[in-house]
């Protein structure tokens, strides 16, 4: 895929809201702030794009034109994406974009300032945040669950939107949720809803969210170590209906009521000696969090003082052949076929060893968002896309594919919409 990008229109999605709580790279440190709709946030030259405490890569300098900015402030408005642009940058200001998905002409964007609904046909947008019923503005997950728009929040639990009325129904610890911090949500083919939290994983049998008796919570303790860590970051359903879970302590599988797990000692993630020259983040999270410090000790990584933990899976995907792909914190991209692990790093052509996002497009291709661009495999080799090709930032946290084949990629500060065919 070759993209020759020469122009970009800059549109603003930023809305005046208070960012509730911290919102970084899966860390409980972050920032709060207020942003007006017409304010474009920029970072000073030399901003450290590798600060794991905030998860804030440097924002590209603002374009002087500021074309097609929304004319008014507020939670609703209109944007106009130019028809002839090969890529467009949508700025969200001092916010992170951790998840996106498309439904026909509608793009849903999960940010640290709420959930944005953007109609790509009419160019109308609408923001949902705490003023409209969410319990937190920090959003880690957005998708369709039990027929409703669902948001997994940072500190506000799981929220489902009734779109005709615009009202949210919130599920939190009193309803059975393991933790108010929800990282991922999945409804499996048998109708069960699984919810990844920072205190284990919930299973709601039959998707009956309003029936407390259908809620289960699985933790390290309750599974007798089958779940390797209570911080669960990602969920994916396998080819045969098995459930895969990404945790901070490795990969887990749940099938027929039984748990199994794999960590670095069993093949997950590249060894430190292989990647130490290409660790992008010098700030060691274990120096800022007692949880991460304990994790390093448990994983035998006490002698490593940079951001490296191959057991820490940030992104998870299962391809059409049933192969599991796991993105690790400094240990590269891991591939598991059910019996054998293969790890890919910058040595094999991956642009970066921190993998924050995995996305399976409608054609089954796996896209890999790293700290240094987006990659995909073609003819057995990795190809990459960077800001030179239209990305808003080389650190990519989220992605979705539009019905027209165009690519939406989210970073700290904005979203890039890329049209490969133009």
C-alpha positions as CSV (number, residue, x, y, z in Angstrom):
1,X,0.0,0.0,0.0
2,X,1.5,3.3,-1.0
3,X,-0.1,6.6,0.0
4,X,1.1,10.0,-1.2
5,X,-0.4,12.5,1.1
6,X,0.1,16.2,0.3
7,X,-2.8,17.9,2.0
8,X,-4.8,17.7,5.2
9,X,-7.8,19.6,6.4
10,X,-7.9,20.1,10.2
11,X,-11.3,19.7,11.9
12,X,-11.9,20.0,15.6
13,X,-13.8,17.5,17.7
14,X,-12.8,19.0,21.0
15,X,-15.7,19.9,23.3
16,X,-15.6,22.0,26.5
17,X,-15.6,19.3,29.2
18,X,-13.7,18.3,32.3
19,X,-11.6,15.2,31.9
20,X,-12.7,12.9,34.7
21,X,-9.8,11.1,36.3
22,X,-6.5,10.0,34.8
23,X,-6.4,8.5,31.4
24,X,-3.1,7.1,30.1
25,X,-1.6,4.0,28.7
26,X,-3.5,1.7,31.1
27,X,-1.9,3.5,34.1
28,X,-3.8,5.2,37.0
29,X,-1.9,8.5,36.4
30,X,-2.9,11.2,34.0
31,X,-4.2,14.7,33.5
32,X,-7.3,16.7,33.8
33,X,-8.2,19.8,31.9
34,X,-10.8,21.9,30.1
35,X,-10.9,22.5,26.4
36,X,-13.1,24.7,24.4
37,X,-14.3,23.5,21.0
38,X,-12.2,25.9,19.0
39,X,-9.0,25.4,21.0
40,X,-6.3,23.3,19.3
41,X,-3.9,21.8,21.7
42,X,-0.3,21.6,20.8
43,X,2.8,20.3,22.5
44,X,6.1,22.1,22.9
45,X,8.9,21.1,20.7
46,X,10.7,18.1,22.2
47,X,7.8,16.8,24.2
48,X,8.6,13.3,25.4
49,X,6.4,11.1,23.3
50,X,7.4,8.2,25.5
51,X,6.0,9.2,29.0
52,X,4.3,6.0,30.2
53,X,2.9,7.9,33.2
54,X,0.7,10.0,31.0
55,X,0.6,8.1,27.8
56,X,0.8,11.4,25.9
57,X,2.8,11.4,22.7
58,X,3.7,14.8,21.3
59,X,0.9,16.4,19.3
60,X,1.9,17.6,15.8
61,X,2.0,21.4,15.5
62,X,-1.3,23.0,14.6
63,X,-1.9,23.8,10.9
64,X,-2.2,27.6,10.4
65,X,-5.3,27.3,8.2
66,X,-7.6,25.6,10.7
67,X,-9.9,24.8,7.8
68,X,-13.6,23.9,8.3
69,X,-13.7,24.3,12.1
70,X,-17.1,24.0,13.7
71,X,-18.6,27.5,13.8
72,X,-20.0,27.2,17.3
73,X,-19.2,25.7,20.7
74,X,-21.3,23.0,22.3
75,X,-21.9,19.2,22.4
76,X,-23.4,19.2,18.9
77,X,-22.3,20.6,15.7
78,X,-21.4,20.1,12.1
79,X,-18.1,19.3,10.4
80,X,-17.2,19.1,6.7
81,X,-14.5,16.7,5.5
82,X,-13.1,17.8,2.1
83,X,-13.9,15.3,-0.7
84,X,-10.4,15.6,-2.3
85,X,-8.2,15.1,0.7
86,X,-6.2,11.8,0.9
87,X,-6.3,12.2,4.6
88,X,-7.9,14.4,7.2
89,X,-6.9,15.1,10.8
90,X,-9.6,15.5,13.4
91,X,-8.2,17.2,16.5
92,X,-9.6,16.3,19.9
93,X,-7.3,18.6,21.9
94,X,-5.7,17.4,25.1
95,X,-7.5,14.0,25.0
96,X,-6.7,10.4,24.1
97,X,-8.6,8.3,21.6
98,X,-8.6,4.8,23.0
99,X,-11.4,3.1,20.9
100,X,-13.4,3.6,17.7
101,X,-15.9,1.6,15.7
102,X,-18.1,2.3,12.6
103,X,-21.7,1.4,11.9
104,X,-22.5,2.2,8.3
105,X,-22.1,6.0,8.0
106,X,-21.7,6.6,11.7
107,X,-18.3,6.7,13.5
108,X,-18.2,6.3,17.3
109,X,-15.1,7.7,19.0
110,X,-14.1,6.9,22.7
111,X,-12.0,9.7,24.2
112,X,-10.9,10.9,27.6
113,X,-13.5,13.6,27.2
114,X,-16.6,11.4,26.4
115,X,-18.1,9.5,23.5
116,X,-18.4,11.2,20.2
117,X,-20.9,10.2,17.5
118,X,-20.0,11.5,14.1
119,X,-22.2,11.1,11.1
120,X,-19.8,10.9,8.2
121,X,-22.5,11.5,5.6
122,X,-24.2,14.6,7.1
123,X,-21.0,15.7,9.0
124,X,-23.1,16.2,12.2
125,X,-21.5,15.3,15.5
126,X,-22.8,14.8,19.0
127,X,-20.9,14.4,22.3
128,X,-22.0,12.2,25.2
129,X,-20.4,12.9,28.5
130,X,-21.2,13.3,32.2
131,X,-23.6,16.0,31.4
132,X,-25.7,13.6,29.4
133,X,-25.7,10.7,31.9
134,X,-22.3,9.0,31.8
135,X,-20.6,8.5,35.2
136,X,-17.1,9.3,33.8
137,X,-15.8,11.1,30.7
138,X,-12.8,8.7,30.4
139,X,-13.8,6.1,27.9
140,X,-11.7,2.9,27.2
141,X,-14.3,1.0,25.2
142,X,-17.1,1.8,22.8
143,X,-19.1,-0.8,20.9
144,X,-22.5,-2.4,20.4
145,X,-23.6,-4.8,23.2
146,X,-27.0,-6.4,23.5
147,X,-28.2,-4.1,20.7
148,X,-27.2,-0.9,22.5
149,X,-24.3,1.4,22.3
150,X,-22.0,0.5,25.2
151,X,-19.2,2.6,26.8
152,X,-16.6,1.1,29.2
153,X,-15.4,3.9,31.4
154,X,-12.5,4.9,33.6
155,X,-14.1,4.9,37.1
156,X,-17.8,5.0,36.0
157,X,-18.4,1.4,35.1
158,X,-20.3,0.1,32.1
159,X,-22.9,2.4,30.5
160,X,-25.5,1.5,27.8
161,X,-27.2,4.1,25.7
162,X,-30.9,4.1,24.8
163,X,-30.5,6.2,21.6
164,X,-34.1,7.2,21.1
165,X,-34.3,8.8,24.5
166,X,-30.6,9.7,24.9
167,X,-30.6,8.1,28.4
168,X,-27.8,6.0,29.8
169,X,-28.2,3.0,32.0
170,X,-25.1,2.5,34.2
171,X,-23.8,-0.7,35.7
172,X,-21.3,-0.5,38.4
173,X,-20.1,-2.4,41.5
174,X,-23.6,-2.5,43.2
175,X,-24.9,-4.3,40.0
176,X,-22.2,-6.9,40.1
177,X,-19.3,-5.3,38.3
178,X,-15.9,-6.3,39.6
179,X,-14.4,-2.8,39.3
180,X,-15.5,0.7,38.1
181,X,-12.7,0.7,35.6
182,X,-13.9,-1.1,32.4
183,X,-11.3,-1.8,29.7
184,X,-13.1,-4.0,27.2
185,X,-16.5,-5.6,26.7
186,X,-17.5,-8.6,24.5
187,X,-20.7,-10.4,23.8
188,X,-19.9,-14.0,22.7
189,X,-21.8,-16.0,20.2
190,X,-23.7,-17.8,22.9
191,X,-25.0,-14.5,24.2
192,X,-22.8,-14.2,27.3
193,X,-21.4,-10.8,28.0
194,X,-17.8,-10.6,29.3
195,X,-16.5,-7.4,30.9
196,X,-12.8,-6.8,31.5
197,X,-12.0,-4.8,34.6
198,X,-9.0,-4.0,36.8
199,X,-10.3,-6.4,39.4
200,X,-11.0,-9.5,37.4
201,X,-13.4,-10.3,34.6
202,X,-17.2,-10.4,34.8
203,X,-19.3,-12.9,33.0
204,X,-23.0,-12.2,32.6
205,X,-24.8,-15.3,31.5
206,X,-27.1,-14.9,28.6
207,X,-26.4,-11.2,28.6
208,X,-29.0,-10.6,31.3
209,X,-27.4,-7.5,32.7
210,X,-30.4,-6.6,34.9
211,X,-30.5,-10.0,36.6
212,X,-28.0,-9.9,39.4
213,X,-28.1,-13.7,39.7
214,X,-26.5,-14.0,36.2
215,X,-23.4,-12.1,37.1
216,X,-20.1,-13.9,37.9
217,X,-16.7,-12.5,38.8
218,X,-13.6,-14.4,37.9
219,X,-10.3,-13.4,39.6
220,X,-6.9,-14.9,40.3
221,X,-8.2,-16.1,43.6
222,X,-11.5,-17.6,42.3
223,X,-9.8,-19.4,39.4
224,X,-6.9,-20.6,41.6
225,X,-4.4,-18.9,39.3
226,X,-6.1,-19.8,36.1
227,X,-6.5,-16.1,35.4
228,X,-2.9,-15.0,35.8
229,X,-3.6,-11.4,36.8
230,X,-6.7,-9.4,37.9
231,X,-5.9,-6.5,35.6
232,X,-7.7,-7.6,32.4
233,X,-7.2,-5.4,29.4
234,X,-8.7,-7.2,26.4
235,X,-11.1,-9.9,25.4
236,X,-11.5,-11.9,22.2
237,X,-13.5,-14.9,21.1
238,X,-11.7,-17.8,19.4
239,X,-12.7,-19.7,16.3
240,X,-14.3,-22.5,18.3
241,X,-16.0,-20.3,20.9
242,X,-13.2,-20.2,23.5
243,X,-12.6,-16.9,25.3
244,X,-9.1,-15.3,25.3
245,X,-8.1,-12.7,27.8
246,X,-5.3,-10.2,27.8
247,X,-4.0,-9.5,31.3
248,X,-1.0,-7.7,32.9
249,X,0.3,-11.1,33.8
250,X,0.0,-12.9,30.5
251,X,-2.6,-14.6,28.2
252,X,-5.5,-16.6,29.5
253,X,-8.0,-19.0,27.8
254,X,-11.3,-20.1,29.2
255,X,-13.1,-23.0,27.5
256,X,-15.5,-25.6,28.8
257,X,-15.2,-24.2,32.3
258,X,-11.4,-24.6,32.5
259,X,-8.7,-22.0,32.6
260,X,-5.2,-22.0,31.1
261,X,-2.6,-19.3,30.8
262,X,0.8,-18.4,29.2
263,X,3.4,-15.9,30.2
264,X,6.9,-14.9,29.2
265,X,8.4,-18.1,30.6
266,X,6.2,-20.1,28.2
267,X,7.0,-18.1,25.1
268,X,5.0,-14.8,25.3
269,X,7.0,-11.8,24.2
270,X,10.5,-11.3,23.1
271,X,13.4,-11.4,25.6
272,X,14.9,-8.2,26.9
273,X,18.3,-8.8,25.3
274,X,16.6,-8.8,21.9
275,X,14.7,-5.5,22.3
276,X,16.7,-3.5,24.8
277,X,18.1,-1.2,22.1
278,X,14.7,-0.4,20.9
279,X,12.7,0.3,24.1
280,X,11.0,3.6,23.4
281,X,10.0,4.5,26.9
282,X,12.7,5.2,29.4
283,X,10.4,5.9,32.3
284,X,9.9,2.7,34.3
285,X,6.2,2.4,35.4
286,X,7.3,0.4,38.4
287,X,8.9,3.6,39.8
288,X,5.5,5.3,39.7
289,X,3.1,2.6,40.8
290,X,3.4,0.0,43.6
291,X,1.2,-2.3,41.5
292,X,3.7,-2.2,38.6
293,X,6.6,-2.6,41.0
294,X,5.1,-5.7,42.4
295,X,4.4,-7.0,38.9
296,X,8.1,-6.6,38.0
297,X,9.1,-8.6,41.0
298,X,6.6,-11.3,40.3
299,X,7.7,-11.6,36.7
300,X,11.5,-11.6,37.5
301,X,12.1,-8.3,35.9
302,X,13.5,-6.4,38.9
303,X,16.8,-5.8,37.1
304,X,15.1,-4.0,34.2
305,X,14.7,-0.2,34.8
306,X,12.9,0.8,31.6
307,X,9.3,0.2,30.3
308,X,9.6,-3.5,29.5
309,X,7.2,-6.2,30.6
310,X,6.5,-8.9,28.0
311,X,3.8,-10.4,30.2
312,X,1.8,-7.2,30.0
313,X,-0.6,-7.6,27.1
314,X,-2.2,-4.3,26.0
315,X,-3.9,-5.4,22.8
316,X,-5.5,-8.7,21.7
317,X,-7.0,-10.1,18.5
318,X,-7.9,-13.5,17.0
319,X,-7.6,-13.8,13.2
320,X,-9.9,-15.7,10.9
321,X,-7.7,-18.8,11.2
322,X,-8.0,-18.8,15.0
323,X,-4.5,-17.6,15.6
324,X,-4.1,-15.3,18.6
325,X,-2.2,-12.1,18.3
326,X,-1.0,-10.2,21.5
327,X,0.6,-6.8,21.7
328,X,3.0,-6.5,24.6
329,X,4.6,-3.7,26.6
330,X,8.0,-3.6,25.0
331,X,8.2,-7.3,24.1
332,X,6.8,-6.7,20.6
333,X,4.0,-8.6,18.8
334,X,3.3,-12.2,19.9
335,X,1.6,-14.8,17.7
336,X,0.2,-18.0,19.3
337,X,-1.2,-20.8,17.2
338,X,-2.4,-22.8,20.2
339,X,0.9,-24.6,20.7
340,X,3.7,-22.4,19.5
341,X,4.7,-18.8,20.1
342,X,6.3,-16.6,17.5
343,X,7.5,-13.1,18.6
344,X,8.0,-10.2,16.2
345,X,10.1,-7.1,17.0
346,X,11.9,-4.3,15.2
347,X,14.5,-7.0,14.3
348,X,11.8,-8.6,12.1
349,X,10.6,-5.3,10.7
350,X,8.0,-4.2,13.2
351,X,8.2,-0.4,13.5
352,X,8.1,-0.4,17.3
353,X,8.2,-2.9,20.2
354,X,5.4,-1.4,22.2
355,X,2.1,-2.6,20.6
356,X,-0.9,-0.6,21.8
357,X,-3.6,-1.7,19.2
358,X,-4.6,-4.7,17.1
359,X,-7.4,-4.4,14.6
360,X,-8.8,-7.0,12.2
361,X,-10.3,-5.4,9.2
362,X,-13.3,-6.8,7.2
363,X,-10.8,-8.7,4.9
364,X,-9.2,-10.4,7.9
365,X,-6.0,-8.4,7.8
366,X,-4.4,-7.6,11.2
367,X,-3.3,-4.0,11.7
368,X,-0.7,-3.3,14.4
369,X,-0.6,0.0,16.2
370,X,2.8,0.7,17.8
371,X,4.8,3.5,19.4
372,X,6.3,4.2,16.0
373,X,3.6,3.8,13.4
374,X,1.0,1.3,12.2
375,X,2.1,-1.9,10.5
376,X,0.6,-4.9,8.7
377,X,2.0,-8.0,7.0
378,X,2.2,-8.3,3.3
379,X,3.9,-11.2,1.5
380,X,5.5,-12.3,4.8
381,X,7.0,-8.9,5.6
382,X,5.9,-5.9,7.7
383,X,4.9,-2.7,6.0
384,X,4.4,0.5,8.0
385,X,2.6,3.8,7.9
386,X,3.7,6.9,9.8
387,X,2.9,10.6,10.1
388,X,4.6,11.0,6.7
389,X,1.8,8.9,5.3
390,X,-1.0,10.7,7.1
391,X,-1.1,9.5,10.7
392,X,-1.9,12.1,13.2
393,X,0.8,10.7,15.5
394,X,3.1,7.7,15.2
395,X,1.7,6.4,18.5
396,X,-1.6,4.7,17.6
397,X,-4.1,3.5,20.3
398,X,-7.2,2.7,18.2
399,X,-8.4,1.9,14.7
400,X,-11.5,1.0,12.7
401,X,-12.2,0.4,9.1
402,X,-15.0,2.3,7.3
403,X,-17.5,0.6,5.0
404,X,-15.7,2.3,2.1
405,X,-12.4,0.8,3.1
406,X,-11.0,4.0,4.5
407,X,-9.0,3.8,7.7
408,X,-9.7,5.7,11.0
409,X,-6.7,5.7,13.4
410,X,-6.8,7.3,16.9
411,X,-3.9,8.8,18.9
412,X,-3.4,11.2,21.7
413,X,-4.7,14.6,20.4
414,X,-6.6,13.4,17.3
415,X,-7.8,11.0,14.7
416,X,-6.5,10.5,11.2
417,X,-8.9,9.5,8.4
418,X,-7.0,7.9,5.6
419,X,-8.3,7.1,2.1
420,X,-5.8,4.6,0.6
421,X,-7.6,4.5,-2.7
422,X,-7.3,8.3,-3.4
